[in-house]
Amino acid sequence: MGENSYAILGSDSLMLLDKALSAEPRKTIDPDQTGSETIKFWGDDNDYPAWVLEQIKDVTLVEPILDWKARALYSGGLAYGILSVDEKGEETFKRIIDTEIEEWLENTDISNYIESSSIAYYTFNNIFAQLTQSRTGKKTTFLTALDTVECRFKRKDNKGTIKQVYVSPDWQKYFAEDKETLKFDLFNPIYSDHEDFKKPNNQFVYSLNTPSPGKGYYAKAPWHVILETWLPIARAIPAFKKALLKNQLTLKYIIKVPEWWWEWKYKDWHTKSEKEQIAAAKKEQEDFEAFFKGDRQGKSFIYTQRDSTHAKTYSEWEVIVVDDKLKTGMYIEDSQEADAHIFKNLAVDPTLFGNGSGKDRSGAGSGSDKRVAWNNYILMTKPHQDKILRPLQLVSNWNGWQKRLAPKENEKLVFWMKNYQIARLDSGKETAENDKSVES
Protein backbone atom coordinates (compact mmCIF):
# COMPACT_ATOMS: atom_id res chain seq x y z
CA MET A 1 0.00 0.00 0.00
CA GLY A 2 1.17 3.52 -0.73
CA GLU A 3 2.23 6.11 1.79
CA ASN A 4 -1.28 7.64 1.82
CA SER A 5 -3.12 4.30 1.98
CA TYR A 6 -4.64 2.95 5.19
CA ALA A 7 -6.51 -0.17 6.25
CA ILE A 8 -9.17 0.33 8.95
CA LEU A 9 -10.33 -2.91 10.53
CA GLY A 10 -13.84 -2.93 11.99
CA SER A 11 -15.78 -5.68 13.70
CA ASP A 12 -17.34 -6.91 10.46
CA SER A 13 -15.56 -5.05 7.67
CA LEU A 14 -12.28 -3.85 6.27
CA MET A 15 -12.06 -0.32 4.90
CA LEU A 16 -9.12 0.64 2.66
CA LEU A 17 -8.58 4.38 2.22
CA ASP A 18 -6.42 5.65 -0.61
CA LYS A 19 -7.97 8.07 -3.11
CA ALA A 20 -10.40 9.26 -0.45
CA LEU A 21 -7.50 10.88 1.38
CA SER A 22 -5.85 12.12 -1.79
CA ALA A 23 -8.53 12.57 -4.42
CA GLU A 24 -6.40 14.44 -6.95
CA PRO A 25 -3.84 12.29 -8.82
CA ARG A 26 -0.29 13.54 -8.78
CA LYS A 27 0.57 15.55 -11.87
CA THR A 28 3.55 14.16 -13.74
CA ILE A 29 4.11 17.22 -15.91
CA ASP A 30 6.58 19.97 -15.23
CA PRO A 31 5.18 23.18 -16.80
CA ASP A 32 7.49 26.11 -17.45
CA GLN A 33 5.96 28.25 -14.73
CA THR A 34 7.15 25.87 -12.01
CA GLY A 35 10.67 25.79 -10.64
CA SER A 36 13.17 28.34 -9.42
CA GLU A 37 14.80 31.07 -11.44
CA THR A 38 17.98 29.00 -11.60
CA ILE A 39 17.03 25.38 -12.17
CA LYS A 40 14.26 23.65 -14.05
CA PHE A 41 12.07 21.68 -11.67
CA TRP A 42 11.62 18.00 -12.45
CA GLY A 43 7.94 17.60 -11.63
CA ASP A 44 5.72 20.16 -9.94
CA ASP A 45 7.48 19.79 -6.60
CA ASN A 46 10.91 18.99 -8.09
CA ASP A 47 10.66 15.43 -6.76
CA TYR A 48 9.53 13.43 -9.79
CA PRO A 49 12.44 10.90 -9.74
CA ALA A 50 11.92 10.24 -6.02
CA TRP A 51 8.18 9.91 -6.61
CA VAL A 52 8.79 7.31 -9.35
CA LEU A 53 10.94 5.24 -6.98
CA GLU A 54 8.22 5.49 -4.34
CA GLN A 55 5.61 4.17 -6.78
CA ILE A 56 7.61 1.10 -7.81
CA LYS A 57 9.11 0.05 -4.50
CA ASP A 58 6.15 -2.15 -3.50
CA VAL A 59 5.42 -3.59 -6.96
CA THR A 60 6.96 -7.04 -7.26
CA LEU A 61 7.75 -6.95 -10.99
CA VAL A 62 8.99 -3.48 -11.91
CA GLU A 63 12.35 -3.23 -10.14
CA PRO A 64 13.33 -6.85 -11.00
CA ILE A 65 12.53 -6.18 -14.69
CA LEU A 66 14.51 -2.93 -14.69
CA ASP A 67 17.42 -4.76 -13.10
CA TRP A 68 17.07 -7.58 -15.64
CA LYS A 69 17.13 -5.13 -18.55
CA ALA A 70 20.34 -3.55 -17.25
CA ARG A 71 21.98 -6.95 -16.73
CA ALA A 72 20.79 -8.23 -20.12
CA LEU A 73 22.44 -5.28 -21.83
CA TYR A 74 25.79 -5.78 -20.10
CA SER A 75 25.88 -9.45 -19.11
CA GLY A 76 28.10 -10.36 -22.09
CA GLY A 77 30.61 -7.73 -21.06
CA LEU A 78 32.17 -4.80 -22.92
CA ALA A 79 34.31 -5.23 -26.02
CA TYR A 80 36.11 -2.89 -28.37
CA GLY A 81 37.89 -3.20 -31.66
CA ILE A 82 38.25 -1.92 -35.19
CA LEU A 83 35.26 -1.64 -37.48
CA SER A 84 36.29 -1.55 -41.13
CA VAL A 85 34.39 -1.52 -44.40
CA ASP A 86 35.78 -3.06 -47.60
CA GLU A 87 35.25 -1.92 -51.18
CA LYS A 88 32.01 -3.95 -51.37
CA GLY A 89 30.57 -2.24 -48.30
CA GLU A 90 30.95 -5.33 -46.12
CA GLU A 91 31.54 -4.64 -42.43
CA THR A 92 34.26 -6.41 -40.47
CA PHE A 93 34.81 -6.30 -36.71
CA LYS A 94 38.28 -7.05 -35.40
CA ARG A 95 38.41 -7.46 -31.66
CA ILE A 96 41.55 -6.00 -30.06
CA ILE A 97 43.06 -5.62 -26.59
CA ASP A 98 45.05 -2.45 -25.97
CA THR A 99 47.12 -1.94 -22.82
CA GLU A 100 46.34 1.78 -22.45
CA ILE A 101 42.61 1.26 -22.94
CA GLU A 102 42.56 -1.72 -20.57
CA GLU A 103 44.27 0.30 -17.83
CA TRP A 104 41.90 3.22 -18.38
CA LEU A 105 38.80 0.99 -18.21
CA GLU A 106 40.04 -0.57 -14.97
CA ASN A 107 40.97 2.76 -13.36
CA THR A 108 37.60 4.33 -14.14
CA ASP A 109 35.70 1.17 -13.04
CA ILE A 110 33.84 0.95 -16.32
CA SER A 111 31.58 -1.82 -15.00
CA ASN A 112 30.16 0.51 -12.38
CA TYR A 113 29.51 3.21 -14.98
CA ILE A 114 27.72 0.84 -17.35
CA GLU A 115 25.61 -0.79 -14.64
CA SER A 116 24.64 2.54 -13.02
CA SER A 117 23.90 4.31 -16.28
CA SER A 118 21.90 1.34 -17.61
CA ILE A 119 19.64 1.27 -14.56
CA ALA A 120 19.23 5.07 -14.70
CA TYR A 121 18.40 4.89 -18.40
CA TYR A 122 15.77 2.18 -18.05
CA THR A 123 14.27 3.72 -14.90
CA PHE A 124 14.21 7.42 -15.85
CA ASN A 125 15.39 7.68 -19.48
CA ASN A 126 17.95 10.22 -18.25
CA ILE A 127 21.67 9.59 -17.72
CA PHE A 128 24.08 12.13 -16.25
CA ALA A 129 27.62 10.98 -17.07
CA GLN A 130 30.44 12.82 -15.33
CA LEU A 131 33.83 13.09 -17.06
CA THR A 132 37.05 14.23 -15.36
CA GLN A 133 40.05 15.64 -17.19
CA SER A 134 43.69 14.94 -16.29
CA ARG A 135 46.00 17.39 -14.54
CA THR A 136 47.04 18.79 -17.90
CA GLY A 137 43.51 18.67 -19.31
CA LYS A 138 44.72 16.91 -22.46
CA LYS A 139 43.13 13.55 -21.61
CA THR A 140 40.01 12.26 -19.87
CA THR A 141 40.89 10.16 -16.84
CA PHE A 142 37.52 9.13 -15.37
CA LEU A 143 33.97 8.39 -16.48
CA THR A 144 31.29 7.91 -13.82
CA ALA A 145 27.49 8.00 -13.63
CA LEU A 146 25.90 10.54 -11.29
CA ASP A 147 22.74 9.64 -9.40
CA THR A 148 19.90 10.76 -11.69
CA VAL A 149 17.68 11.49 -8.68
CA GLU A 150 20.12 14.21 -7.57
CA CYS A 151 20.55 16.00 -10.94
CA ARG A 152 18.66 19.03 -12.27
CA PHE A 153 19.21 21.16 -15.35
CA LYS A 154 19.83 24.88 -15.23
CA ARG A 155 17.16 26.80 -17.12
CA LYS A 156 17.81 27.44 -20.81
CA ASP A 157 19.53 30.65 -21.83
CA ASN A 158 18.08 33.09 -24.35
CA LYS A 159 19.39 30.87 -27.16
CA GLY A 160 17.54 27.83 -25.83
CA THR A 161 20.71 26.07 -24.65
CA ILE A 162 21.15 24.31 -21.30
CA LYS A 163 24.60 25.20 -20.01
CA GLN A 164 24.85 23.61 -16.56
CA VAL A 165 23.68 20.78 -14.30
CA TYR A 166 23.13 21.10 -10.54
CA VAL A 167 23.58 18.12 -8.21
CA SER A 168 21.99 18.16 -4.76
CA PRO A 169 22.03 15.32 -2.20
CA ASP A 170 18.43 16.26 -1.30
CA TRP A 171 16.41 18.71 -3.40
CA GLN A 172 13.79 19.06 -0.66
CA LYS A 173 16.49 20.35 1.68
CA TYR A 174 19.35 21.81 -0.38
CA PHE A 175 18.65 24.16 -3.28
CA ALA A 176 20.66 25.52 -6.20
CA GLU A 177 22.24 28.30 -4.12
CA ASP A 178 23.28 26.09 -1.18
CA LYS A 179 26.92 25.09 -0.76
CA GLU A 180 25.96 21.40 -0.58
CA THR A 181 24.72 21.62 -4.17
CA LEU A 182 27.40 21.09 -6.82
CA LYS A 183 27.39 22.80 -10.21
CA PHE A 184 28.87 21.36 -13.42
CA ASP A 185 29.12 22.63 -16.97
CA LEU A 186 27.01 20.59 -19.40
CA PHE A 187 28.71 19.21 -22.51
CA ASN A 188 26.65 19.35 -25.67
CA PRO A 189 28.23 17.43 -28.59
CA ILE A 190 26.58 19.78 -31.10
CA TYR A 191 26.94 23.24 -29.58
CA SER A 192 29.87 22.93 -27.16
CA ASP A 193 33.43 23.90 -28.08
CA HIS A 194 35.37 20.76 -27.14
CA GLU A 195 38.49 22.75 -26.25
CA ASP A 196 36.56 24.66 -23.56
CA PHE A 197 36.15 21.39 -21.65
CA LYS A 198 39.77 20.22 -21.96
CA LYS A 199 40.94 22.12 -18.91
CA PRO A 200 43.19 20.82 -16.09
CA ASN A 201 41.19 18.71 -13.61
CA ASN A 202 37.94 19.87 -15.20
CA GLN A 203 34.81 17.94 -14.28
CA PHE A 204 31.73 18.25 -16.47
CA VAL A 205 28.50 16.41 -17.28
CA TYR A 206 27.36 14.74 -20.49
CA SER A 207 23.59 14.11 -20.36
CA LEU A 208 22.07 11.31 -22.43
CA ASN A 209 18.47 10.28 -23.09
CA THR A 210 16.03 9.16 -25.74
CA PRO A 211 14.12 12.36 -26.64
CA SER A 212 10.47 12.64 -25.60
CA PRO A 213 8.03 14.87 -27.55
CA GLY A 214 7.25 18.03 -25.61
CA LYS A 215 9.96 17.40 -23.03
CA GLY A 216 12.63 20.04 -23.56
CA TYR A 217 14.46 19.33 -20.34
CA TYR A 218 13.86 15.91 -18.82
CA ALA A 219 12.93 13.04 -21.14
CA LYS A 220 10.17 10.73 -19.96
CA ALA A 221 10.58 6.96 -19.87
CA PRO A 222 7.85 5.44 -22.08
CA TRP A 223 6.82 2.94 -19.41
CA HIS A 224 5.95 5.72 -16.93
CA VAL A 225 2.45 5.71 -18.45
CA ILE A 226 1.58 2.83 -16.08
CA LEU A 227 2.65 4.67 -12.93
CA GLU A 228 -0.88 5.97 -12.36
CA THR A 229 -2.83 3.31 -14.24
CA TRP A 230 -1.77 -0.32 -13.77
CA LEU A 231 0.83 0.07 -11.04
CA PRO A 232 -1.73 1.11 -8.39
CA ILE A 233 -3.67 -2.08 -9.24
CA ALA A 234 -0.54 -4.23 -9.05
CA ARG A 235 0.33 -2.62 -5.71
CA ALA A 236 -3.17 -2.79 -4.22
CA ILE A 237 -3.86 -6.50 -4.74
CA PRO A 238 -1.03 -7.91 -2.55
CA ALA A 239 -1.70 -5.20 0.06
CA PHE A 240 -5.36 -6.19 0.13
CA LYS A 241 -4.58 -9.92 0.41
CA LYS A 242 -2.01 -9.24 3.13
CA ALA A 243 -4.65 -7.40 5.16
CA LEU A 244 -7.07 -10.27 4.72
CA LEU A 245 -4.58 -12.92 5.76
CA LYS A 246 -3.26 -10.90 8.67
CA ASN A 247 -6.74 -10.40 10.12
CA GLN A 248 -8.12 -13.77 8.99
CA LEU A 249 -11.09 -12.12 7.30
CA THR A 250 -13.49 -13.83 4.91
CA LEU A 251 -15.44 -11.26 2.92
CA LYS A 252 -19.20 -11.59 2.44
CA TYR A 253 -19.79 -8.17 0.93
CA ILE A 254 -17.93 -5.52 -1.04
CA ILE A 255 -19.27 -2.04 -0.39
CA LYS A 256 -18.54 0.67 -2.96
CA VAL A 257 -18.65 4.23 -1.65
CA PRO A 258 -18.75 7.15 -4.14
CA GLU A 259 -15.81 9.45 -3.65
CA TRP A 260 -18.05 12.54 -3.68
CA TRP A 261 -19.89 11.17 -0.64
CA TRP A 262 -17.14 12.12 1.77
CA GLU A 263 -17.25 15.74 0.57
CA TRP A 264 -21.07 15.74 0.70
CA LYS A 265 -21.23 14.37 4.24
CA TYR A 266 -18.30 16.43 5.55
CA LYS A 267 -18.29 19.95 4.12
CA ASP A 268 -14.84 20.53 5.60
CA TRP A 269 -13.43 17.23 4.26
CA HIS A 270 -10.59 18.89 2.33
CA THR A 271 -9.59 21.02 5.29
CA LYS A 272 -9.53 18.11 7.73
CA SER A 273 -6.16 16.68 8.67
CA GLU A 274 -5.30 13.18 7.56
CA LYS A 275 -5.84 11.95 11.12
CA GLU A 276 -9.30 13.54 11.23
CA GLN A 277 -10.25 12.05 7.86
CA ILE A 278 -9.31 8.55 9.04
CA ALA A 279 -11.28 9.02 12.27
CA ALA A 280 -14.33 10.18 10.31
CA ALA A 281 -14.06 7.23 7.92
CA LYS A 282 -13.81 4.80 10.83
CA LYS A 283 -16.95 6.27 12.42
CA GLU A 284 -18.88 5.93 9.15
CA GLN A 285 -17.72 2.34 8.90
CA GLU A 286 -19.02 1.58 12.41
CA ASP A 287 -22.32 3.36 11.74
CA PHE A 288 -22.86 1.50 8.48
CA GLU A 289 -22.08 -1.88 10.08
CA ALA A 290 -24.70 -1.14 12.72
CA PHE A 291 -27.18 -0.09 10.00
CA PHE A 292 -26.39 -3.10 7.83
CA LYS A 293 -26.63 -5.82 10.46
CA GLY A 294 -29.65 -8.11 10.45
CA ASP A 295 -30.52 -10.78 7.93
CA ARG A 296 -27.63 -9.70 5.74
CA GLN A 297 -24.97 -9.47 8.40
CA GLY A 298 -21.55 -10.72 7.50
CA LYS A 299 -18.05 -9.45 7.01
CA SER A 300 -17.51 -6.88 4.31
CA PHE A 301 -14.92 -4.87 2.42
CA ILE A 302 -15.54 -1.14 1.92
CA TYR A 303 -13.65 1.18 -0.42
CA THR A 304 -14.09 4.53 -2.13
CA GLN A 305 -14.94 4.99 -5.81
CA ARG A 306 -15.25 8.14 -7.92
CA ASP A 307 -18.80 9.17 -8.85
CA SER A 308 -20.26 12.53 -9.81
CA THR A 309 -23.88 11.92 -8.70
CA HIS A 310 -24.88 13.45 -5.37
CA ALA A 311 -27.44 11.71 -3.17
CA LYS A 312 -28.41 11.20 0.44
CA THR A 313 -27.16 9.03 3.27
CA TYR A 314 -26.07 5.61 1.98
CA SER A 315 -27.65 6.20 -1.45
CA GLU A 316 -25.23 5.23 -4.18
CA TRP A 317 -23.47 2.92 -1.72
CA GLU A 318 -23.42 -0.30 -3.72
CA VAL A 319 -23.33 -3.61 -1.86
CA ILE A 320 -22.13 -6.62 -3.85
CA VAL A 321 -22.46 -10.13 -2.46
CA VAL A 322 -19.28 -12.10 -3.11
CA ASP A 323 -18.25 -15.70 -2.64
CA ASP A 324 -15.29 -16.70 -0.53
CA LYS A 325 -12.80 -16.59 -3.39
CA LEU A 326 -9.67 -16.09 -1.33
CA LYS A 327 -8.84 -19.81 -1.23
CA THR A 328 -9.61 -20.25 -4.91
CA GLY A 329 -7.44 -17.44 -6.18
CA MET A 330 -9.19 -14.14 -5.52
CA TYR A 331 -7.93 -11.43 -7.88
CA ILE A 332 -5.42 -13.72 -9.61
CA GLU A 333 -6.72 -12.71 -13.02
CA ASP A 334 -6.52 -9.01 -12.11
CA SER A 335 -2.98 -9.49 -10.84
CA GLN A 336 -1.97 -11.32 -14.03
CA GLU A 337 -3.52 -8.63 -16.19
CA ALA A 338 -1.55 -5.97 -14.30
CA ASP A 339 1.61 -8.06 -14.74
CA ALA A 340 0.93 -8.36 -18.47
CA HIS A 341 0.70 -4.58 -18.80
CA ILE A 342 3.92 -4.15 -16.82
CA PHE A 343 5.79 -6.58 -19.11
CA LYS A 344 4.31 -4.92 -22.20
CA ASN A 345 5.19 -1.38 -21.18
CA LEU A 346 8.68 -2.37 -20.08
CA ALA A 347 9.11 -4.10 -23.47
CA VAL A 348 10.15 -7.51 -22.13
CA ASP A 349 8.75 -10.82 -23.39
CA PRO A 350 7.23 -12.64 -20.35
CA THR A 351 8.70 -15.94 -21.58
CA LEU A 352 12.16 -14.60 -20.70
CA PHE A 353 10.97 -14.54 -17.08
CA GLY A 354 9.46 -18.02 -17.32
CA ASN A 355 5.97 -16.55 -17.58
CA GLY A 356 3.55 -17.75 -20.19
CA SER A 357 1.28 -15.33 -21.98
CA GLY A 358 -2.42 -14.99 -21.17
CA LYS A 359 -4.28 -15.09 -17.88
CA ASP A 360 -3.78 -18.81 -17.33
CA ARG A 361 -0.01 -18.47 -17.72
CA SER A 362 0.01 -21.68 -19.75
CA GLY A 363 2.94 -22.38 -22.00
CA ALA A 364 6.07 -20.63 -20.74
CA GLY A 365 7.68 -21.10 -24.12
CA SER A 366 10.09 -23.64 -25.51
CA GLY A 367 13.85 -23.23 -25.49
CA SER A 368 13.86 -22.11 -29.13
CA ASP A 369 11.08 -19.61 -28.42
CA LYS A 370 13.11 -18.12 -25.61
CA ARG A 371 16.21 -17.96 -27.78
CA VAL A 372 14.30 -16.10 -30.49
CA ALA A 373 12.73 -13.79 -27.88
CA TRP A 374 16.16 -13.17 -26.35
CA ASN A 375 17.83 -12.41 -29.69
CA ASN A 376 14.99 -10.12 -30.73
CA TYR A 377 15.17 -8.26 -27.44
CA ILE A 378 18.95 -7.81 -27.52
CA LEU A 379 18.91 -6.67 -31.16
CA MET A 380 16.38 -3.97 -30.21
CA THR A 381 18.74 -2.64 -27.51
CA LYS A 382 21.33 -1.38 -30.02
CA PRO A 383 20.15 2.26 -29.64
CA HIS A 384 20.36 1.88 -25.85
CA GLN A 385 23.88 0.47 -26.11
CA ASP A 386 24.99 3.33 -28.36
CA LYS A 387 23.48 5.88 -25.98
CA ILE A 388 25.21 4.53 -22.88
CA LEU A 389 28.58 4.06 -24.62
CA ARG A 390 28.60 7.45 -26.36
CA PRO A 391 30.84 9.06 -23.71
CA LEU A 392 33.39 6.28 -24.39
CA GLN A 393 33.51 7.28 -28.04
CA LEU A 394 34.18 10.86 -26.92
CA VAL A 395 37.00 9.67 -24.64
CA SER A 396 38.38 7.59 -27.53
CA ASN A 397 38.77 10.73 -29.63
CA TRP A 398 40.05 12.99 -26.87
CA ASN A 399 42.59 10.46 -25.57
CA GLY A 400 43.97 9.75 -29.04
CA TRP A 401 42.92 6.10 -29.21
CA GLN A 402 40.94 6.60 -32.39
CA LYS A 403 43.85 8.22 -34.22
CA ARG A 404 46.39 5.69 -32.96
CA LEU A 405 44.45 2.46 -33.49
CA ALA A 406 42.23 3.27 -36.48
CA PRO A 407 44.13 5.82 -38.60
CA LYS A 408 42.71 4.74 -41.98
CA GLU A 409 39.73 6.48 -43.53
CA ASN A 410 37.59 3.33 -43.66
CA GLU A 411 38.33 2.32 -40.05
CA LYS A 412 36.85 3.27 -36.70
CA LEU A 413 37.54 2.28 -33.12
CA VAL A 414 34.19 1.21 -31.66
CA PHE A 415 32.88 -0.07 -28.33
CA TRP A 416 30.01 -2.54 -28.09
CA MET A 417 28.31 -4.96 -25.72
CA LYS A 418 29.18 -8.56 -26.46
CA ASN A 419 25.59 -9.72 -26.03
CA TYR A 420 24.50 -7.62 -29.00
CA GLN A 421 27.18 -9.04 -31.29
CA ILE A 422 26.37 -12.63 -30.21
CA ALA A 423 22.65 -12.08 -30.81
CA ARG A 424 23.42 -10.48 -34.17
CA LEU A 425 25.45 -13.48 -35.31
CA ASP A 426 22.98 -16.00 -33.87
CA SER A 427 20.04 -14.26 -35.53
CA GLY A 428 21.89 -14.24 -38.85
CA LYS A 429 22.66 -17.93 -38.53
CA GLU A 430 19.04 -18.71 -37.69
CA THR A 431 17.81 -16.71 -40.70
CA ALA A 432 20.20 -18.58 -42.98
CA GLU A 433 19.02 -21.92 -41.61
CA ASN A 434 15.39 -20.94 -42.14
CA ASP A 435 16.13 -19.85 -45.71
CA LYS A 436 17.85 -23.17 -46.40
CA SER A 437 14.87 -25.05 -44.95
CA VAL A 438 12.47 -23.15 -47.22
CA GLU A 439 14.61 -23.84 -50.28
CA SER A 440 14.74 -27.56 -49.56
Secondary structure, DSSP 4 states (H G I P E B T S, - for coil): --TT-EEEE-SSEEEEESTTT--SPPP----TTSS-SSB--SSTTS-HHHHHHHHHTT-TTHHHHHHHHHHHHHTT-EEEEEEEE-TT--EEEEE---HHHHHHHHHTTHHHHHHHHHHHHHHHS-EEEEEEE-SSSSSEEEEEE--GGGEEEBPP-TTS---EEEE-S-TTT--TTSTTSEEEEEE-TTTS-HHHH--TT-EEEEEE----TT-SSS---GGGGGTTTHHHHHHHHHHHHHHHHHHT---SEEEEEEHHHHHHH-TTGGGS-HHHHHHHHHHHHHHHHHHH-STT---EEEEEE------STTTT-EEEE----TTTTTTHHHHHHHHHHHHHHTT--GGGGTPPSSTT------HHHHHHHHHHHHHTTHHHHHHHHHHHHHHHHHTTHHHHH--STTEEEEEEEHHHHHHHHHHHHHHHHHHHHHH-
